[in-house]
Amino acid sequence: MTKFVFVTGGVVSSIGKGIVAASLGRLLKSRDYSVSILKLDPYINVDPGTMSPFQHGEVFVTEDGAETDLDLGHYERFTDTSMSRLNSVTTGSIYQAVINKERRGEYNGRTVQVIPHVTNEIKERIRRVAQNRNPDVVIVEIGGTVGDIEGLPFLEAIRQFRKDVGRENVIYMHVTLIPYIPAAGEIKTKPTQHSVKELRSIGLQPDILVCRCAQPIPEHIKAKVSDFCDVPEACVIAANDAPSIYEVPLLMEQEGLAEQAIRLLNLEDRIPALDKWSTLVERLYTPTQTLDIAIVGKYVSLNDAYLSVVEALRHAAIAIHAEVSIRWISSEDIEANDPADYLEGVHGIVVPGGFGSRGIDGKIRTIEYIKEQGIPFLGLCLGMQCVVVEWARNVAKLSEANSAEIDPESENPVINLLPEQQDVVDLGGTMRLGLYACRLEPGTLASQLYDQPVIYERHRHRYEFNNAYRNLFLETGYVVSGTSPDGRLVEIVELPDHPFFIASQFHPEFQSRPNAPHPLFLGMIKAAAKRSGNPSAMDEIAPAPAMSEPEAWTQSIADPVA
């Protein structure tokens, strides 16, 4: 029978529940247990797809096209397991389902209430994850903090869930803050005590406490927390700040998190296989070179807006025993100034995705500069579309060339809506979303990097390359190296007369893993290392082997593309 771990948080938001949940998932997988992780988000949006990145950070896209919280990216990267739309639940999606059932008469005329109808719907969503793949353990993270009004139905649902499936099949894990007060030189437990008190007031007694602290937590402080919160001292887990999130599973293993969870769930205790993860972290902390990589976008004031892009760069750097130093550059700044003021000296540039007109001209000027200076370049989604607009204006000399998203009246809309998108009114969940096949053209850079004829990548966009301009595009020296299997949709473009210049309509960052970097990012990082004048590490150091069989297209980095 599937076991369940419910992860709640207290005191402050952004305390790291997602990383703790993902770390526990990694530790269980290292013991050969299958795992799925579910996020319950209390906001009323049906999904984060229509939310500004400044509000919510990155929107992560699953293989089946769900627009989800960025924590699902952590879940996938840590556990090497692809999530689905079943792994993301919001208050909005719950109420939408309940209201639809009421309209269809499925409640047989009963008064529809939070208890039992909303809580039953929440519990049903949790069960669906268990029924879908029958994992050994489902980890459920509840967004927000204990005490939030909007989170109460979720907390009530998980309180009932233990009674429904049996006490031996459920544990509650509470992530909380133990602050260090520098002026006093003391670690304070009172916020954790109050958080647990709030949790207990709604009927939840934590089985494990994960205590976030900037300083090591002494044993006498753990004993105090144990006494006041009625949690065994062995189940008070210190979560000290770490230089990298990828070290957290190792720290949690040292603290005995998985050991206690397995004991409480009555699972067989197995020896963890963490050698390869330890090797990965060791390589992360012992780079032989630093690469200066610029990310030019419109949301750079909130780095979480490009979280998967940054992680994909780090994964590729680990593979060649390097580290990346991110230079965050607002594309709006480049619109009004010389690109060299911001980009001089970088080893590689990424122009990521986005929506809307703000900062577009800065991205286009960046691409001009990249071509002039021969800087390794990777364009993602809107980044690829900016490549096409830059080509149309500066190479093809097409009058007023633009994307129809930016200028619907453009004389030359080189990027345009798909016919099936013309009459779409609702914004949420209506784009081209999820995993689609892409056929690669033999002999191209993309074909060399992937080393296979057909790949599968995740998409999130509404506009496409306008095929009316494809022949002209090809005649001017550019290459279309990836298309949909029927050849209709342009997926990848390249500029062969350049050290490394490639852009994709899809989002490769969503499939990168710390143990299996994405081929496009790996290729760009290797080209950046060559530009840095220190490319030797690429050939001399063998990357760490993959820890499990990667899914979809993903290859092991044991034999990276030359």
C-alpha positions in Angstrom: 0.0 0.0 0.0 1.2 3.5 -0.8 2.5 5.5 2.2 2.0 9.3 2.5 4.2 12.1 3.9 2.5 15.5 4.4 4.9 18.5 4.5 3.7 21.7 6.1 5.5 24.9 6.8 5.5 27.5 9.6 6.7 30.9 10.7 7.7 32.3 7.3 7.1 31.5 3.6 10.0 30.4 1.3 11.4 28.4 4.2 12.4 25.5 1.8 9.5 23.0 2.1 9.9 22.2 -1.6 13.6 21.4 -1.3 13.0 19.4 1.9 10.2 17.4 0.1 12.5 16.9 -3.0 15.4 15.9 -0.7 13.3 13.3 1.1 12.2 12.0 -2.3 15.9 11.7 -3.4 16.8 9.8 -0.2 13.9 7.4 -0.6 14.8 6.8 -4.2 18.3 6.1 -3.2 16.9 3.3 -1.1 15.1 1.9 -4.2 11.6 3.2 -3.2 9.4 4.7 -5.9 8.3 8.2 -5.2 5.8 10.8 -6.5 5.5 14.3 -5.0 2.3 16.4 -5.0 2.0 20.2 -4.4 -1.1 21.6 -2.9 -1.2 25.4 -3.5 -3.8 27.5 -1.6 -4.2 30.3 -4.2 -7.5 30.6 -6.1 -5.9 30.7 -9.5 -6.7 27.5 -11.3 -2.9 27.3 -12.1 0.0 29.8 -12.2 -0.1 30.0 -16.0 -1.7 33.5 -16.0 0.3 34.8 -13.1 3.2 37.3 -13.5 6.6 35.9 -13.0 7.2 38.8 -10.6 4.4 37.4 -8.5 5.1 33.7 -8.6 8.4 33.1 -10.3 8.8 30.5 -13.0 5.9 28.5 -14.4 7.1 24.9 -14.7 5.5 22.8 -17.5 5.1 19.0 -17.2 5.2 16.5 -20.0 1.4 16.4 -20.2 1.1 20.2 -20.5 0.2 21.3 -17.0 1.4 24.8 -16.0 2.6 24.4 -12.4 4.5 25.8 -9.5 8.3 25.9 -9.8 8.6 23.4 -7.0 7.6 20.6 -9.4 10.9 21.4 -11.2 12.8 20.7 -8.0 10.8 17.4 -7.6 11.8 16.3 -11.0 15.4 17.3 -10.8 15.9 15.7 -7.4 14.1 12.4 -8.0 14.6 11.8 -11.8 10.9 11.3 -12.0 8.6 13.2 -14.4 5.6 14.8 -12.8 2.2 15.3 -14.4 -0.9 17.5 -14.0 -2.0 15.2 -11.2 1.0 16.5 -9.1 -0.2 20.1 -9.0 -3.4 21.1 -7.2 -4.7 24.6 -6.4 -7.6 25.9 -4.5 -8.9 27.3 -7.8 -8.9 23.8 -9.4 -10.6 22.3 -6.4 -13.4 24.8 -6.3 -13.8 24.7 -10.1 -14.3 20.9 -9.8 -16.7 21.1 -6.9 -18.8 23.8 -8.6 -18.9 21.8 -11.9 -20.1 18.8 -9.9 -22.8 20.9 -8.2 -24.0 22.2 -11.6 -24.2 18.7 -12.9 -26.3 17.6 -9.9 -23.7 15.1 -8.6 -24.3 16.1 -5.0 -28.0 15.1 -5.2 -29.4 18.4 -4.0 -27.2 18.6 -0.9 -25.9 21.8 0.5 -22.3 22.1 -0.8 -19.9 22.9 1.9 -16.1 23.1 2.6 -16.5 20.0 4.8 -17.1 17.5 3.4 -17.2 18.4 -0.3 -14.1 20.5 -0.7 -12.0 18.4 1.6 -13.2 15.2 -0.1 -12.2 16.7 -3.5 -8.7 17.4 -2.0 -8.4 13.9 -0.7 -9.5 12.5 -4.0 -6.7 14.4 -5.8 -4.2 12.9 -3.4 -5.5 9.4 -4.0 -5.2 9.9 -7.8 -1.5 10.4 -7.6 -1.2 7.1 -5.6 -3.5 5.3 -8.1 -1.8 6.7 -11.2 1.6 5.0 -10.8 1.2 3.2 -7.5 4.4 4.6 -6.0 5.7 3.3 -2.7 5.5 6.8 -1.2 3.6 10.0 -2.1 5.1 13.2 -0.6 2.5 16.0 -0.4 3.7 19.6 0.1 1.1 22.1 1.3 1.9 25.6 0.1 1.9 28.6 2.4 2.3 28.6 6.1 0.2 27.2 9.0 -2.3 29.9 10.0 -3.1 31.1 6.5 -6.8 31.2 6.1 -6.7 29.9 2.5 -4.7 26.9 3.6 -7.2 25.6 6.2 -9.2 23.3 3.9 -6.0 21.5 2.8 -4.9 21.1 6.4 -8.3 19.7 7.4 -8.2 17.3 4.4 -4.8 15.9 5.4 -6.0 15.6 9.0 -8.8 13.4 7.8 -6.6 11.5 5.5 -4.7 9.7 8.2 -8.0 8.3 9.6 -9.0 7.3 6.0 -5.9 5.3 5.2 -4.6 4.3 8.6 -2.2 5.9 11.0 0.6 3.6 10.0 0.5 4.9 6.4 0.8 8.6 7.1 3.3 10.9 8.7 3.2 14.7 9.1 6.5 16.6 8.6 6.6 20.3 9.6 9.3 22.6 8.3 9.9 25.6 10.5 12.3 28.3 11.4 14.7 28.5 14.3 16.2 32.0 13.9 19.7 33.1 15.0 19.7 36.5 16.6 23.2 38.0 15.9 22.9 40.8 18.4 22.1 38.4 21.2 24.3 35.6 19.8 21.5 33.1 20.5 19.3 30.7 18.6 15.6 31.1 19.4 13.1 28.3 19.5 9.9 30.3 20.3 8.8 30.8 16.6 8.9 27.0 16.2 7.0 26.4 19.4 4.3 28.8 18.3 4.1 27.3 14.8 3.7 23.8 16.2 1.0 25.1 18.7 -0.9 26.6 15.7 -0.6 23.3 13.8 -1.8 21.3 16.8 -4.8 23.7 17.3 -6.2 22.4 14.0 -5.7 18.7 14.9 -2.2 18.0 13.4 0.6 16.8 15.5 3.9 16.7 13.6 5.8 13.4 13.6 9.0 15.1 12.3 10.2 18.6 12.7 12.7 20.0 10.1 14.2 23.1 11.6 15.8 25.7 9.3 18.6 27.7 10.8 21.5 29.8 9.6 23.7 28.2 12.4 24.3 24.6 13.5 21.7 23.7 16.1 23.2 22.4 19.3 21.9 19.2 20.8 20.5 21.0 23.9 18.4 23.2 21.5 17.1 20.1 19.8 16.2 18.6 23.2 14.3 21.8 24.1 12.3 21.7 20.8 11.6 18.1 21.5 10.2 18.8 24.9 8.1 21.8 23.9 6.7 20.4 20.7 6.2 16.8 21.8 8.4 15.3 19.0 11.1 12.7 19.7 14.6 14.3 19.7 15.7 11.9 16.9 12.9 13.4 14.8 14.1 17.0 15.3 16.0 17.5 12.1 18.4 20.4 11.6 18.3 22.0 8.2 21.3 24.4 8.1 21.8 26.7 5.2 23.9 25.1 2.4 25.8 26.7 -0.5 23.9 24.6 -3.0 20.4 23.0 -2.8 22.0 19.8 -4.2 23.8 19.3 -0.9 20.6 19.3 1.1 19.8 15.6 0.6 23.2 14.7 2.0 22.7 17.0 5.0 19.3 15.5 5.6 20.7 12.0 5.4 23.3 12.9 8.0 20.5 14.2 10.2 18.5 10.9 9.8 15.5 12.3 8.0 14.9 9.3 5.8 15.7 6.9 8.6 13.0 8.4 10.8 10.5 8.6 8.0 11.0 5.0 7.0 10.7 3.9 10.7 7.5 5.8 11.2 6.0 4.4 8.0 7.0 0.9 8.8 9.0 0.5 5.7 12.0 -1.8 5.3 15.2 0.1 6.1 17.6 -0.2 3.2 21.2 1.0 2.7 21.1 4.2 0.6 23.0 4.4 -2.6 24.2 8.1 -2.5 27.7 7.7 -3.8 26.9 9.2 -7.2 25.0 12.1 -5.6 27.9 12.7 -3.3 30.2 12.7 -6.4 28.0 15.2 -8.1 28.1 17.6 -5.1 31.8 17.2 -4.8 32.2 18.2 -8.4 29.9 21.1 -7.8 32.2 22.4 -5.1 35.5 21.8 -6.8 35.3 23.6 -10.2 38.4 24.0 -12.3 37.1 27.2 -14.0 34.4 29.8 -13.8 32.3 30.8 -16.8 30.6 34.2 -17.0 27.1 33.6 -18.5 24.7 36.4 -19.2 20.9 35.9 -19.0 19.2 38.8 -20.9 15.5 39.0 -20.0 12.7 41.1 -18.8 12.1 39.4 -15.4 15.7 39.5 -14.1 14.8 41.4 -10.9 13.3 38.1 -9.7 15.8 35.3 -10.4 13.2 32.6 -9.7 11.5 33.7 -12.9 14.3 31.8 -14.8 14.9 29.1 -12.2 15.1 26.1 -14.5 17.3 28.0 -16.9 19.8 28.7 -14.2 19.7 25.1 -12.9 20.2 23.8 -16.4 23.3 26.0 -16.8 24.6 24.7 -13.5 24.0 21.1 -14.5 26.0 21.6 -17.7 28.8 23.3 -15.9 29.0 20.4 -13.4 29.5 18.0 -16.4 32.7 19.8 -17.4 33.9 20.5 -13.8 33.1 24.2 -14.1 30.9 26.7 -12.3 28.7 29.5 -13.8 28.6 33.1 -12.6 25.3 34.5 -13.8 25.3 38.1 -15.1 21.7 39.2 -14.8 20.9 41.8 -17.5 17.6 43.6 -18.1 16.8 43.6 -21.8 15.2 47.1 -21.2 18.6 48.5 -20.2 20.1 47.3 -23.5 17.4 49.1 -25.5 18.7 52.5 -24.3 22.4 51.8 -24.1 25.4 50.1 -25.9 25.1 46.3 -25.4 28.8 46.2 -24.9 28.3 48.1 -21.6 26.6 45.0 -20.2 27.8 42.1 -22.3 31.5 42.7 -22.7 33.6 39.8 -21.4 30.9 37.2 -21.1 31.6 33.7 -22.2 28.0 32.9 -23.3 24.6 34.4 -23.5 21.1 33.0 -22.9 18.0 34.9 -24.1 15.1 33.1 -22.4 11.4 33.0 -22.9 8.7 35.5 -21.9 5.6 37.3 -23.1 4.7 40.8 -24.2 6.5 43.7 -25.9 8.5 45.1 -23.0 12.3 44.6 -23.5 11.9 42.9 -26.9 14.1 45.5 -28.7 16.8 44.9 -26.1 16.8 41.2 -26.8 17.0 41.9 -30.5 20.0 44.2 -30.0 21.6 41.6 -27.8 21.3 39.1 -30.7 22.9 41.6 -33.1 25.8 41.9 -30.6 26.1 38.2 -30.3 26.5 37.7 -34.0 29.0 40.6 -34.3 31.2 39.3 -31.4 30.9 35.5 -32.0 29.6 34.9 -28.4 28.1 31.4 -27.8 24.3 31.8 -27.7 21.3 29.8 -26.7 17.8 31.2 -27.4 14.7 29.8 -25.7 11.1 30.2 -26.9 10.8 34.0 -27.2 14.6 34.0 -27.6 14.2 32.0 -30.8 11.5 34.3 -32.0 13.7 37.3 -31.4 16.4 35.6 -33.6 13.9 35.4 -36.4 12.8 39.1 -36.0 16.5 40.2 -35.9 17.1 38.2 -39.1 14.1 39.7 -40.8 15.1 43.3 -39.9 18.9 43.2 -40.4 19.5 40.4 -42.9 16.4 40.1 -45.0 15.7 43.9 -44.7 11.9 43.3 -44.4 10.0 46.5 -43.7 8.6 46.7 -40.2 9.2 43.0 -39.5 8.0 41.9 -36.1 6.1 39.3 -34.2 2.4 39.5 -34.4 2.3 39.3 -30.6 4.2 42.6 -30.5 2.7 44.3 -33.5 -0.5 42.7 -34.8 -0.5 45.2 -37.7 3.1 44.4 -38.9 3.6 44.3 -42.6 5.9 41.3 -42.2 4.7 39.2 -39.2 7.6 36.7 -39.3 6.3 35.3 -36.0 2.5 34.7 -36.1 -0.3 32.8 -34.4 -1.1 29.3 -35.4 -4.5 29.0 -37.2 -5.9 27.0 -34.3 -5.0 29.9 -31.9 -6.7 32.7 -33.9 -10.1 32.5 -32.0 -8.7 31.7 -28.5 -10.1 34.0 -25.9 -9.1 32.4 -22.6 -5.4 32.8 -21.7 -5.0 30.0 -19.1 -4.1 26.6 -20.4 -4.7 27.4 -24.1 -1.2 27.6 -25.4 0.8 24.8 -27.1 1.7 23.1 -23.9 3.6 19.9 -23.0 5.7 17.3 -24.7 5.9 17.3 -28.5 8.1 15.4 -31.0 10.8 17.2 -33.0 12.6 15.8 -36.0 16.2 16.8 -36.4 17.9 17.6 -39.7 21.0 15.3 -40.2 24.3 17.1 -40.2 23.2 20.1 -38.1 24.5 21.3 -34.8 21.2 20.1 -33.1 21.6 16.6 -34.6 25.2 16.5 -33.3 24.2 17.6 -29.8 21.3 15.3 -29.4 22.8 12.4 -31.4 19.4 11.0 -32.3 16.9 11.7 -35.1 13.8 12.5 -33.1 13.6 14.2 -29.7 10.7 15.1 -27.4 10.6 18.5 -25.7 8.2 20.6 -23.6 6.5 23.7 -25.0 4.8 26.7 -23.7 4.0 29.3 -26.4 1.2 30.6 -28.6 3.1 32.1 -31.6 5.2 30.3 -34.2 7.7 30.9 -37.0 5.7 32.1 -40.0 6.3 29.6 -42.8 5.7 32.2 -45.5 9.2 33.4 -44.7 11.0 30.0 -44.3 12.5 29.8 -47.8 13.9 33.4 -47.5 15.3 32.5 -44.1 17.1 29.5 -45.5 18.4 31.4 -48.5 20.2 33.9 -46.3 22.4 31.3 -44.5 20.3 30.3 -41.5 19.4 26.7 -40.9 16.1 25.1 -39.7 17.5 22.1 -37.9 14.4 20.9 -36.1 10.8 20.7 -37.1 7.6 19.0 -36.1 7.5 15.5 -37.6 5.2 16.7 -40.4 7.7 19.5 -41.2 5.1 22.2 -40.6 6.4 23.9 -37.4 9.9 25.2 -37.0 11.4 24.1 -33.7 15.1 24.8 -33.9 17.1 27.4 -35.9 20.9 27.7 -36.2 23.5 30.1 -37.7 26.3 27.8 -39.0 28.8 30.7 -39.5 29.1 31.2 -35.8 31.0 29.5 -32.9 27.7 28.4 -31.3 24.4 29.9 -32.2 21.2 27.8 -31.7 17.7 28.6 -30.6 14.7 26.5 -29.8 10.9 27.2 -29.8 10.6 24.7 -26.9 11.9 25.0 -23.3 14.8 22.5 -23.0 15.5 23.7 -19.4 12.5 21.8 -18.1 14.2 18.4 -18.8 17.7 19.1 -17.6 18.9 17.1 -14.5 21.9 17.6 -12.3 23.1 14.1 -13.3 22.0 14.5 -17.0 22.4 18.0 -18.3 20.4 19.0 -21.4 22.4 18.6 -24.7 21.7 22.2 -25.8 22.9 23.7 -22.5 25.9 21.3 -22.4 26.8 22.4 -25.9 26.6 26.0 -25.0 28.6 25.7 -21.8 31.3 23.8 -23.7 31.4 26.5 -26.3 31.6 29.1 -23.5 34.5 27.2 -22.0 36.3 27.3 -25.3 35.7 31.1 -25.5 37.1 31.5 -22.0 40.5 30.2 -23.2 40.4 27.3 -20.8 38.6 24.5 -22.7 40.9 21.6 -21.5 38.6 20.6 -18.6 36.0 19.5 -21.2 38.2 16.7 -22.5 40.2 15.8 -19.4 37.5 15.3 -16.8 34.9 12.6 -17.3 31.4 13.8 -16.1 29.7 11.9 -13.2 27.6 9.0 -14.4 23.8 9.3 -14.3 22.2 8.0 -11.1 19.2 6.4 -12.8 17.9 5.8 -16.3 16.9 9.2 -17.5 13.4 9.6 -19.0 12.2 10.8 -22.5 15.1 11.9 -24.7 17.5 12.5 -21.8 20.9 10.9 -22.1 23.6 10.1 -19.5 26.4 12.6 -19.2 28.9 9.7 -19.0 29.7 10.3 -22.7 28.9 13.9 -23.5 28.7 15.1 -27.0 32.0 16.3 -28.3 
